[in-house]
């Protein structure tokens, strides 16, 4: 069985410089990076706005409304709303704090400043990846290595292959492992691939915490002409942002004076899950607990964030009578959520014509529309 504790049953030397050390970048630091990204960095682009602003404008114009923004309001985290893949809530970006856990070889400096710079460089990528999740995305891992582009691709292919059900027999597993290990060992990579593999497995084991929706593998290798883009290892295809909006993602670091046309820090999945590195949740690399959590995704929850009420076959939630896009368990919770929801509540944006359930809200107008879940909306373009 391929588990987080699996170790090849043969002697593999591990360099002392290859030991991995975990450091945490707290939510306050992440919030500060977010404020800089939407403040000082955005101002550098002038009236035209940054590529990130353009992305959100185009995404918000999509009829699926997986990202919603009233462009008459400021371009800020409080006005950008994401449809969560796991609870179908429409939640504001600034209501989704998170921490970043950085795993790096012990010989690298662990100064707080270097971690902050890394998060700052990736902040827009992290925000869009994190905010499609309501639950289980409060701790995002970044694993640091020095693999070159070819080795990094081999490593990603290995983990995806290993996650597939039936690919866990010892001879095949050892062959695949050593194909990557030997390539990395020949170039004296730190950490060695064994340490890198065990670190990824430890994260995937979850332990007392949920398995994260993705792991970012970042290489600081400087031997190649161009910087190597970090890769994303998704723990479920549901964690991959949909192609319908990611097609607009800018391929840039976001610096207005940067002369490079292709310098994004993370290789984002512009083509959706078909071109992403996605683990098979039915295989044995991921825990049973994680597979069970995926089975509950797609449920519809009351849009008032502190509430845990879900729609079931016997309990129907009530729809906002104005936008038809969010559901509530009661008028009390709709009123409690209105201060936030009103920023993106637009009359008549609900989509499906055959809903005949109850209506609720400040402007319930008697129309009948069916609530469409995140998964039904993903590829909607008209």
Secondary structure by P-SEA (a helix, b strand, c coil): cccccccccbbbbbbcccbbbbbbbcaaaaaaaaaaaacaaaaaacccccaaaaaaaaaaacccccbbbccccccccccbbbbccccccccccccccbbbbbbbcccccccaaaaaaaaaaaaaaaaaaaacccccccbbbbbbbbccaaaaaaaaaaaaaaaccccccaaaaaaaaaaaaaaaaaacccccaaaaaaaaaaaaaccccccccbbbbbbccccccccccccccccccccccccccccccccccccccccccccccccccccccccccccccccccccaaaaaaaaaccccccccccccccccccbbbbccccccccccccaaaaaaaccccccccccccccccccccccccccccbbbbbbbcccccccccc
